[in-house]
């Protein structure tokens, strides 16, 4: 009987996208027994009742879902899509396998994957800051939002976001997905963080969506190149590549798992 820890994955989703958007890739991973468990975070920042929720509420939700497994020794890969890259990475603070082992504890976070996602590169930066290279909090045109910096607002996907999010899907599928989007807390998008990818030693990976109309390829490449030691995997897809290219997405995650858990990886 192997003493190796279980190897899990948790998806930290983007703005407007509830957990069900990951159903296809989750089922494929479970069927192939790639990870155990396969979790999808239910971010408190999503939905009509999310006013005032911050990124830190999403971080706590991620940790709450992982806790029973981590305490039993499971080692997780966190996969952050779009906005979800920010809370996904923030959830690693004090939770890495190495940090927990130093405290005499089992389990933890083994690696982080960013998919068309911002990464915290500047102290005080926000998830929305990626659109201005982390310098300003300027909203893109596919968001409908309240006054910047004002509390208690929700953001909504604008009409053009259907193309931005689903430009590589057929019209009927895109319409169905777009109609199932939910509001998102504006405060979560604007939550600053001082915990950067340069503050921790972890294997980092970036799944770069080549046809992304939300986070342009060039911006994804810039972010990936700024993450220490980041390994990049390209996928010929739009913003929600885990929906439009699930087989390729699972293949990439399998390769990431193999690398992240290799004996010579910290």
C-alpha positions as CSV (number, residue, x, y, z in Angstrom):
1,X,0.0,0.0,0.0
2,X,1.4,3.4,-1.0
3,X,2.1,6.0,1.6
4,X,1.9,8.8,-1.1
5,X,-0.5,11.6,-0.2
6,X,-3.7,12.0,-2.2
7,X,-3.4,14.5,-5.0
8,X,-6.4,16.9,-5.3
9,X,-7.3,19.9,-7.4
10,X,-9.6,22.8,-6.6
11,X,-10.9,25.3,-9.2
12,X,-11.1,29.0,-8.2
13,X,-13.5,30.4,-10.8
14,X,-13.7,33.8,-12.4
15,X,-16.1,36.7,-12.1
16,X,-19.8,35.9,-13.0
17,X,-19.0,32.1,-13.5
18,X,-20.6,29.9,-10.9
19,X,-19.3,26.4,-10.0
20,X,-21.4,24.6,-12.7
21,X,-19.3,26.1,-15.5
22,X,-16.6,23.6,-14.5
23,X,-18.9,20.6,-14.6
24,X,-17.5,19.2,-17.9
25,X,-13.8,19.4,-16.9
26,X,-14.6,18.2,-13.4
27,X,-16.4,15.1,-14.7
28,X,-13.6,14.3,-17.1
29,X,-11.0,14.5,-14.3
30,X,-13.0,12.4,-12.0
31,X,-13.7,9.8,-14.7
32,X,-10.0,9.6,-15.5
33,X,-9.1,9.5,-11.8
34,X,-6.5,12.2,-12.4
35,X,-7.2,13.9,-9.0
36,X,-8.9,12.9,-5.8
37,X,-10.8,15.0,-4.9
38,X,-11.8,17.4,-7.7
39,X,-13.4,20.5,-6.0
40,X,-14.8,23.7,-7.4
41,X,-15.0,26.7,-5.1
42,X,-18.4,28.4,-4.5
43,X,-17.1,31.9,-4.2
44,X,-19.1,34.1,-1.8
45,X,-18.4,37.0,-4.1
46,X,-20.8,35.5,-6.7
47,X,-24.6,36.1,-6.9
48,X,-27.2,38.7,-6.0
49,X,-26.4,38.5,-2.3
50,X,-22.7,39.1,-2.7
51,X,-22.6,42.9,-2.0
52,X,-19.7,43.8,0.2
53,X,-18.0,40.4,-0.2
54,X,-14.2,40.8,-0.7
55,X,-11.6,38.6,-2.2
56,X,-10.7,37.4,1.3
57,X,-14.2,35.9,1.7
58,X,-13.4,33.8,-1.4
59,X,-10.0,32.9,0.1
60,X,-11.7,31.6,3.2
61,X,-14.3,29.6,1.2
62,X,-11.4,28.0,-0.8
63,X,-9.7,27.0,2.4
64,X,-12.9,25.8,4.0
65,X,-13.4,23.4,1.1
66,X,-9.9,22.1,1.2
67,X,-9.5,21.8,5.0
68,X,-10.9,18.3,5.7
69,X,-8.9,16.9,2.9
70,X,-5.7,18.8,3.8
71,X,-5.9,17.7,7.4
72,X,-6.1,14.1,6.2
73,X,-2.9,14.7,4.1
74,X,-4.2,15.6,0.7
75,X,-1.9,17.9,-1.4
76,X,-3.7,20.3,-3.7
77,X,-3.1,22.0,-7.0
78,X,-5.1,25.3,-7.1
79,X,-6.3,26.2,-10.6
80,X,-7.4,29.9,-10.8
81,X,-9.3,31.0,-13.8
82,X,-9.4,34.8,-14.6
83,X,-10.3,36.7,-11.4
84,X,-10.0,33.4,-9.6
85,X,-6.3,33.5,-9.9
86,X,-6.1,36.2,-7.2
87,X,-8.0,34.4,-4.4
88,X,-6.6,31.1,-5.6
89,X,-3.1,32.3,-5.1
90,X,-3.9,34.2,-1.9
91,X,-5.2,30.9,-0.4
92,X,-1.7,29.5,-0.4
93,X,-0.4,31.9,2.3
94,X,0.7,29.7,5.1
95,X,-0.8,26.7,3.4
96,X,1.9,25.3,1.2
97,X,3.0,21.7,1.7
98,X,6.4,23.0,2.7
99,X,5.0,25.5,5.2
100,X,2.7,23.0,6.8
101,X,5.4,20.3,7.0
102,X,7.6,22.8,8.9
103,X,4.7,23.2,11.4
104,X,4.4,19.4,11.8
105,X,1.3,19.2,9.7
106,X,0.3,17.1,6.7
107,X,-1.1,18.1,3.3
108,X,-1.4,21.6,1.8
109,X,-1.0,23.3,-1.5
110,X,1.6,21.8,-3.9
111,X,1.3,24.2,-6.9
112,X,-0.7,27.0,-8.5
113,X,-2.1,27.1,-12.0
114,X,-3.2,30.4,-13.5
115,X,-5.5,30.3,-16.5
116,X,-6.1,33.6,-18.4
117,X,-5.7,35.1,-15.0
118,X,-4.0,38.0,-13.3
119,X,-1.3,37.3,-10.7
120,X,-0.4,39.5,-7.8
121,X,2.8,41.2,-9.0
122,X,2.7,44.6,-7.3
123,X,2.0,45.3,-3.6
124,X,-1.4,46.8,-3.2
125,X,-2.5,45.5,-6.6
126,X,-6.0,44.2,-7.4
127,X,-7.4,41.6,-9.8
128,X,-8.8,44.3,-12.1
129,X,-5.4,46.0,-12.1
130,X,-4.2,43.5,-14.6
131,X,-5.9,45.5,-17.3
132,X,-3.5,48.4,-16.6
133,X,-0.5,46.3,-15.8
134,X,-1.3,46.6,-12.1
135,X,-1.0,50.4,-12.0
136,X,-4.6,51.5,-12.0
137,X,-8.0,49.9,-11.4
138,X,-9.6,50.6,-14.7
139,X,-12.6,48.6,-15.8
140,X,-12.8,46.9,-19.2
141,X,-15.9,47.5,-21.4
142,X,-17.4,44.1,-20.7
143,X,-18.1,45.0,-17.1
144,X,-21.0,47.2,-15.9
145,X,-20.0,48.5,-12.5
146,X,-20.6,51.2,-9.8
147,X,-18.4,54.1,-9.0
148,X,-14.8,52.9,-8.5
149,X,-13.8,52.4,-4.9
150,X,-17.4,52.8,-3.6
151,X,-18.6,50.0,-1.4
152,X,-21.7,47.9,-1.8
153,X,-22.0,47.6,-5.5
154,X,-22.3,44.6,-7.8
155,X,-20.7,44.2,-11.2
156,X,-22.6,42.7,-14.2
157,X,-21.5,41.3,-17.5
158,X,-22.2,43.7,-20.3
159,X,-23.7,42.6,-23.7
160,X,-20.3,42.5,-25.4
161,X,-19.1,40.0,-22.7
162,X,-20.8,37.2,-24.5
163,X,-18.3,37.5,-27.3
164,X,-15.4,38.3,-24.9
165,X,-16.1,35.1,-22.8
166,X,-17.3,32.7,-25.5
167,X,-15.9,33.8,-28.8
168,X,-14.8,30.2,-29.7
169,X,-18.2,28.6,-29.0
170,X,-21.3,28.3,-31.2
171,X,-23.9,31.0,-30.8
172,X,-26.5,28.8,-29.1
173,X,-24.0,27.5,-26.5
174,X,-22.6,31.0,-25.9
175,X,-26.1,32.4,-25.4
176,X,-27.0,29.7,-22.9
177,X,-23.8,30.2,-20.9
178,X,-24.1,34.0,-21.0
179,X,-27.7,33.8,-19.7
180,X,-26.5,31.7,-16.7
181,X,-23.9,34.3,-15.5
182,X,-24.5,35.9,-12.1
183,X,-23.5,39.2,-10.6
184,X,-20.2,39.6,-8.8
185,X,-19.2,41.7,-5.8
186,X,-17.3,44.8,-7.0
187,X,-15.4,44.9,-3.8
188,X,-13.9,41.5,-4.5
189,X,-12.6,42.7,-7.8
190,X,-11.1,45.8,-6.1
191,X,-9.6,44.0,-3.1
192,X,-5.9,44.9,-2.8
193,X,-3.3,42.3,-1.7
194,X,0.3,42.6,-0.5
195,X,1.0,38.9,-0.9
196,X,2.8,38.4,-4.2
197,X,4.0,35.4,-6.3
198,X,7.5,36.4,-5.4
199,X,6.9,35.9,-1.7
200,X,6.6,32.1,-1.8
201,X,8.4,29.2,-3.3
202,X,5.9,27.1,-5.3
203,X,5.7,25.5,-8.7
204,X,3.7,27.9,-10.9
205,X,2.0,27.2,-14.2
206,X,0.1,29.3,-16.7
207,X,-2.5,28.0,-19.2
208,X,-2.5,30.6,-21.9
209,X,-5.6,30.9,-24.0
210,X,-4.5,31.8,-27.5
211,X,-7.8,33.2,-28.7
212,X,-8.9,34.9,-25.5
213,X,-11.0,38.0,-26.2
214,X,-11.2,38.9,-22.5
215,X,-7.5,38.8,-21.4
216,X,-5.5,39.3,-24.6
217,X,-2.8,36.8,-25.3
218,X,0.0,39.4,-25.0
219,X,-1.2,40.3,-21.5
220,X,-1.4,36.7,-20.4
221,X,2.2,36.2,-21.7
222,X,3.4,39.3,-19.8
223,X,1.9,38.0,-16.6
224,X,3.3,34.5,-17.1
225,X,6.8,35.9,-17.7
226,X,6.7,37.9,-14.5
227,X,5.8,34.8,-12.4
228,X,9.1,33.1,-11.0
229,X,9.8,29.9,-12.8
230,X,6.4,29.7,-14.4
231,X,5.9,26.9,-17.0
232,X,3.5,28.0,-19.8
233,X,1.1,25.7,-21.6
234,X,-0.8,27.1,-24.7
235,X,-4.3,26.2,-25.7
236,X,-6.0,27.2,-28.9
237,X,-9.1,28.5,-27.3
238,X,-11.0,31.5,-25.9
239,X,-11.5,32.7,-22.4
240,X,-13.3,29.6,-21.1
241,X,-11.0,27.0,-22.6
242,X,-12.1,24.4,-20.0
243,X,-15.5,24.5,-21.7
244,X,-14.5,24.7,-25.4
245,X,-11.4,22.5,-25.2
246,X,-12.0,20.2,-22.2
247,X,-9.9,17.3,-23.5
248,X,-6.9,19.5,-24.1
249,X,-7.4,21.2,-20.8
250,X,-7.4,17.8,-18.9
251,X,-4.3,16.8,-20.9
252,X,-2.5,19.9,-19.7
253,X,-3.6,19.4,-16.1
254,X,-2.3,15.8,-16.2
255,X,1.1,17.1,-17.4
256,X,1.1,19.8,-14.7
257,X,0.3,17.1,-12.0
258,X,3.2,15.0,-13.2
259,X,5.6,17.9,-13.0
260,X,4.3,19.4,-9.8
261,X,4.5,16.1,-7.9
262,X,7.8,15.0,-9.3
263,X,10.4,13.9,-6.8
264,X,12.7,16.8,-7.6
265,X,10.0,19.4,-7.2
266,X,9.7,21.3,-3.9
